[in-house]
Structure formats: structure tokens, C-alpha cells
Amino acid sequence: MNRIDQRFADLKAQGRRALIPYLTAGDPAPEHTVGFMHALVAAGADVIELGVPFSDPMADGPVIQKACERALKHGVRLTHLFEMVSEFRQQDSETPVVLMGYLNPVERIGLEAFAERAAAAGVDGVLTVDMPPEEAEEFGPVLQAHGLASIFLVAPTTSRERAATICAHGEGYLYYVALKGVTGAATLNAADVAEHLAPLRELTSLPLCVGFGIRDGASAAEVGKVADGVIVGSALVNRIAENVERPEAISPALQAVLGEIRTALDALPRR
């Protein structure tokens, strides 16, 4: 069983919600990333989304855009993420890792070579922001052949017909984008999230995880009442940005944010 499926099966058996932090690989410098990943696991992460630095991260707000810029200044590329995940796997063989990014870097390596190298490194899933499900007929089978889950986004503006297509191709979990706009934008409306998740549950048995707008324990708890998991990105990347000159302070800062959210999720009634 794929590590993602195993982790969600374990969480379901425990009646708990998944906590999925996001980091941009190589931010603020590549030598810190693996240590940050271990710190997040120690603070309660169930799955880690590792962002691939990209020069035009169009779905991301200024916080993650700047993180990409910091990583790219150090020359971090997709191939370096394979090395980071391999190093992470030397100590952690259980926590699922998802690579999140854009299609261009994958196409430059070549889909088959990408899937082979990602699987060999210990990657469990791939979320390619700008790949529509209509193109997944080529992408999905190659990933599946290497044991990698294809993870997709669903937005508040996604039609039911299109959501059904996405659900038919999706694996691992479904990433529900809680806000209209880019990462780190606006204020989360938990009631609106609940309204949109209900019809999705009629279309898929995949766990529904919510991202964009989870900032703290309070927002995570509200979403956790209706979702199977929460995804935290900008709130963590902000802590990195605040401590660029003091990298030794970053892991404790990340753990403080994630620890608060973990505590809030675990305080919810078990399902």
C-alpha cells in the first residue's frame, strides 16, 4: 500500500484529522530543508508537501513566490528534491512525501525519468498545479506504474461535472482550495468550505483535505470539523522568511505553528 493510503487509513481508524504542512524546498538554503522536514514530523505532521521552486508560481501568493526566489538563488532544481527526499528517508521511512509544483520542470526531465527518480528517492505522490485532469490520461498511468499517487486540486469555482472528472483521476487525497485566489490570500470561511465539501463526498471516497487560508489552531479546528485534513503552507513559509538571517531559529518557529494546529485538531471529537 502507498504510504499516503496507509497514513490516511491509520488516521481514519483513530478518528483523527490529517495535518499536512507545505515547505518550499531549498528555502532559505538547501542544506536546511531535510532538517525542517524532520522538525515538522516531530511536531505532528502526517504528510509533507515539498514544493518545487519555480520561476513563475502562478497559483501562489507573494509569500511562497518569495520562497521560490530564495531557493532559486541557491540553484535549487527539481533534481535536488530527489536528493533531499532520499536523505529524509534515511531516518524516516513512514511519513508520506508529496512533491508539489508545476508541470514545466517535470517535462524538462521527462515524465518517465521523473517518475522513476521520484519513486527511487522515496516520494509517494505528485501534485502538479497546472496539469488539468484532461491531460492525466498520459501522466497518471506513468506515476501509477511507479507507485506514485496523482493528487489534484479542486476549487470553489469547479463545476460538478469537472469535479467528477478530477475525482475519477485523483489518488491519495483531494486538495480542496478553500479560497478564490492565490495561497495566503483572504480569510477562510469554514461554512463555505463545508458547503462545498458535501457534494464532493458524493463523488469520491478520497480523503478531502483543505488548504489556502489555514493560519493557526482556530482556523484549522473550524475546517477540521468538516474536512479529513488541513494543509498549512504560507503560515509556515512566513516563519522561514522572518528568520532568514537566523536559520537556527526556523525549526522551533515551524514547530510552534504546527504544534498549535496539531493540538487544535486533536482536541476535536474523534470520528
C-alpha positions as CSV (number, residue, x, y, z in Angstrom):
1,M,0.0,0.0,0.0
2,N,1.2,3.5,-0.9
3,R,2.4,5.4,2.3
4,I,-0.3,8.0,1.7
5,D,-3.1,5.5,1.7
6,Q,-1.6,3.8,4.7
7,R,-1.4,7.0,6.7
8,F,-5.0,8.0,5.9
9,A,-6.2,4.5,6.8
10,D,-4.4,4.8,10.1
11,L,-5.9,8.2,10.8
12,K,-9.4,7.1,9.9
13,A,-9.1,4.1,12.3
14,Q,-8.0,6.6,15.0
15,G,-10.8,9.1,14.1
16,R,-8.2,11.8,13.6
17,R,-7.6,14.5,11.0
18,A,-4.5,14.7,8.8
19,L,-2.1,17.6,9.2
20,I,-0.2,18.3,6.0
21,P,2.5,21.1,6.1
22,Y,4.0,22.6,3.0
23,L,7.6,23.8,2.6
24,T,9.4,25.2,-0.5
25,A,12.4,23.0,-0.9
26,G,15.7,24.9,-0.6
27,D,14.2,27.9,1.3
28,P,16.1,29.7,2.8
29,A,19.0,27.4,1.7
30,P,19.1,23.8,0.5
31,E,21.1,22.4,3.5
32,H,18.2,23.2,5.9
33,T,15.3,21.5,4.1
34,V,15.7,17.9,5.4
35,G,16.1,19.2,9.0
36,F,12.9,21.2,8.6
37,M,11.1,18.1,7.4
38,H,12.1,16.1,10.4
39,A,11.1,19.0,12.7
40,L,7.6,19.1,11.1
41,V,7.2,15.3,11.7
42,A,8.2,15.8,15.3
43,A,5.6,18.5,15.6
44,G,2.8,16.2,14.3
45,A,2.9,16.3,10.5
46,D,1.1,13.3,8.9
47,V,2.1,14.1,5.3
48,I,4.7,16.6,4.0
49,E,4.2,18.6,0.8
50,L,7.5,19.6,-0.6
51,G,7.3,22.5,-3.1
52,V,9.4,22.5,-6.2
53,P,10.9,26.0,-6.7
54,F,9.7,27.6,-9.9
55,S,10.3,30.9,-11.6
56,D,6.6,31.6,-12.2
57,P,4.5,30.0,-9.4
58,M,1.2,31.5,-10.7
59,A,-1.1,29.8,-8.1
60,D,1.0,31.0,-5.2
61,G,0.8,34.3,-3.4
62,P,3.8,36.6,-2.5
63,V,4.9,34.6,0.5
64,I,5.6,31.4,-1.5
65,Q,6.7,33.3,-4.5
66,K,9.5,34.9,-2.4
67,A,10.3,31.4,-1.0
68,C,10.8,30.2,-4.6
69,E,13.1,33.2,-5.3
70,R,15.2,32.4,-2.3
71,A,15.6,28.8,-3.2
72,L,16.3,29.5,-6.9
73,K,19.1,31.9,-5.9
74,H,20.8,28.8,-4.5
75,G,20.3,27.0,-7.7
76,V,17.7,24.5,-6.3
77,R,16.1,22.5,-9.0
78,L,13.7,19.5,-9.2
79,T,16.6,17.0,-9.2
80,H,17.8,18.4,-5.9
81,L,14.5,17.4,-4.3
82,F,15.1,13.8,-5.1
83,E,18.3,14.0,-3.1
84,M,16.5,15.7,-0.2
85,V,13.8,13.1,0.0
86,S,16.5,10.3,-0.2
87,E,18.3,11.9,2.7
88,F,15.0,12.3,4.6
89,R,14.3,8.6,4.1
90,Q,17.5,7.6,5.8
91,Q,15.8,8.4,9.1
92,D,12.1,8.4,8.2
93,S,10.6,5.5,6.2
94,E,7.0,6.1,7.1
95,T,6.0,9.8,6.6
96,P,4.5,10.3,3.1
97,V,6.1,12.9,1.0
98,V,4.3,14.7,-1.9
99,L,6.1,16.8,-4.4
100,M,4.0,19.9,-5.3
101,G,4.8,22.1,-8.2
102,Y,4.3,22.9,-11.8
103,L,4.5,20.8,-15.0
104,N,7.4,22.5,-16.7
105,P,10.2,21.1,-14.5
106,V,8.7,17.6,-14.9
107,E,8.6,17.9,-18.7
108,R,12.2,19.1,-18.8
109,I,13.3,15.9,-17.1
110,G,10.8,13.7,-19.0
111,L,7.8,12.1,-17.4
112,E,9.2,8.6,-17.2
113,A,12.5,9.7,-15.9
114,F,10.8,11.9,-13.3
115,A,8.6,9.1,-12.1
116,E,11.4,6.7,-11.8
117,R,13.7,9.0,-9.9
118,A,10.9,10.2,-7.6
119,A,9.9,6.7,-6.7
120,A,13.5,5.7,-6.1
121,A,14.0,8.6,-3.8
122,G,11.0,7.7,-1.7
123,V,8.4,10.1,-3.0
124,D,4.8,9.0,-2.5
125,G,2.7,11.4,-4.5
126,V,2.8,14.2,-7.0
127,L,0.6,17.3,-7.2
128,T,1.1,19.3,-10.4
129,V,-0.8,22.5,-10.0
130,D,-1.2,23.4,-13.7
131,M,-1.9,19.9,-15.1
132,P,-5.6,19.6,-15.9
133,P,-7.3,16.2,-15.4
134,E,-7.9,16.1,-19.2
135,E,-4.1,15.5,-19.6
136,A,-3.9,13.0,-16.8
137,E,-4.5,10.1,-19.1
138,E,-0.8,10.2,-20.0
139,F,0.6,11.4,-16.7
140,G,-1.4,9.2,-14.3
141,P,-0.5,5.7,-15.6
142,V,3.2,6.5,-15.6
143,L,3.0,7.7,-12.0
144,Q,0.9,4.6,-11.1
145,A,3.4,2.3,-12.7
146,H,6.0,3.6,-10.2
147,G,3.7,3.6,-7.2
148,L,3.1,7.3,-7.1
149,A,-0.3,8.9,-6.4
150,S,-1.7,11.6,-8.6
151,I,-3.1,14.3,-6.4
152,F,-5.4,17.0,-7.8
153,L,-6.8,20.4,-6.7
154,V,-10.5,21.3,-6.6
155,A,-11.5,24.9,-6.3
156,P,-14.7,26.6,-5.1
157,T,-15.5,27.5,-8.7
158,T,-15.1,24.0,-10.0
159,S,-18.2,22.7,-11.6
160,R,-19.7,19.4,-10.5
161,E,-19.0,17.8,-13.9
162,R,-15.4,18.8,-13.8
163,A,-15.1,17.8,-10.1
164,A,-16.3,14.3,-11.1
165,T,-13.6,14.1,-13.8
166,I,-10.9,15.2,-11.2
167,C,-12.2,12.7,-8.7
168,A,-12.1,9.9,-11.3
169,H,-8.3,10.6,-11.8
170,G,-7.4,11.5,-8.3
171,E,-5.5,9.3,-5.8
172,G,-4.1,9.7,-2.3
173,Y,-6.3,12.7,-1.2
174,L,-8.1,15.5,-2.8
175,Y,-6.7,19.0,-2.2
176,Y,-9.7,21.4,-1.8
177,V,-8.7,25.1,-2.3
178,A,-10.7,26.9,0.3
179,L,-10.3,30.4,-1.2
180,K,-10.7,32.1,-4.6
181,G,-7.3,33.4,-5.3
182,V,-3.7,32.6,-4.5
183,T,-2.1,30.9,-1.5
184,G,-2.1,33.1,1.6
185,A,-5.0,35.2,0.5
186,A,-8.1,36.4,2.2
187,T,-9.9,34.9,5.2
188,L,-11.2,31.4,5.4
189,N,-14.9,30.8,5.7
190,A,-15.5,27.4,7.3
191,A,-19.2,27.4,6.5
192,D,-18.5,27.9,2.8
193,V,-15.9,25.1,2.9
194,A,-18.5,22.7,4.5
195,E,-21.0,23.6,1.8
196,H,-18.5,22.7,-1.0
197,L,-17.2,19.5,0.6
198,A,-20.6,17.9,1.0
199,P,-21.1,17.4,-2.8
200,L,-17.5,16.3,-3.3
201,R,-18.2,13.4,-0.8
202,E,-20.9,12.2,-3.2
203,L,-18.2,11.9,-6.0
204,T,-15.3,10.3,-4.2
205,S,-14.1,8.3,-1.3
206,L,-10.8,10.0,-1.3
207,P,-9.9,12.0,1.9
208,L,-10.8,15.7,1.5
209,C,-8.0,18.0,2.7
210,V,-8.4,21.7,2.8
211,G,-5.6,24.3,2.1
212,F,-5.3,28.0,1.4
213,G,-6.1,30.0,4.5
214,I,-5.2,27.7,7.4
215,R,-3.2,30.0,9.6
216,D,-3.5,28.8,13.2
217,G,-5.2,26.4,15.5
218,A,-8.5,28.2,15.4
219,S,-8.9,28.1,11.6
220,A,-7.6,24.5,11.5
221,A,-10.2,23.4,14.1
222,E,-13.0,25.0,12.2
223,V,-12.1,23.3,9.0
224,G,-11.3,20.1,10.8
225,K,-14.9,19.8,11.8
226,V,-15.8,19.1,8.1
227,A,-12.6,18.0,6.4
228,D,-10.4,14.9,6.6
229,G,-7.2,17.0,6.9
230,V,-5.8,20.5,6.7
231,I,-2.9,21.8,4.7
232,V,-0.7,24.6,6.0
233,G,1.7,26.5,3.7
234,S,2.0,30.2,3.9
235,A,1.9,30.4,7.7
236,L,5.0,28.2,7.8
237,V,6.8,29.8,5.0
238,N,6.2,33.1,6.7
239,R,8.2,31.9,9.7
240,I,11.1,31.0,7.4
241,A,11.0,34.4,5.8
242,E,11.1,36.1,9.3
243,N,14.2,34.1,10.3
244,V,16.2,34.0,7.1
245,E,19.2,35.6,8.9
246,R,18.7,33.2,11.9
247,P,18.3,29.7,10.3
248,E,18.8,28.1,13.7
249,A,15.5,29.7,14.9
250,I,13.4,28.3,12.0
251,S,12.8,24.7,13.1
252,P,11.5,25.9,16.6
253,A,9.3,28.5,14.8
254,L,7.8,25.9,12.4
255,Q,7.2,23.5,15.3
256,A,5.4,26.2,17.3
257,V,3.0,26.9,14.4
258,L,2.4,23.2,13.6
259,G,2.2,22.2,17.2
260,E,-0.7,24.6,17.9
261,I,-2.5,23.3,14.9
262,R,-1.9,19.7,15.8
263,T,-3.3,20.3,19.3
264,A,-6.4,22.0,17.9
265,L,-7.1,19.2,15.5
266,D,-6.6,16.5,18.2
267,A,-9.0,18.3,20.5
268,L,-11.8,17.8,18.0
269,P,-14.2,14.9,18.7
270,R,-13.0,11.6,17.2
271,R,-14.9,10.4,14.3
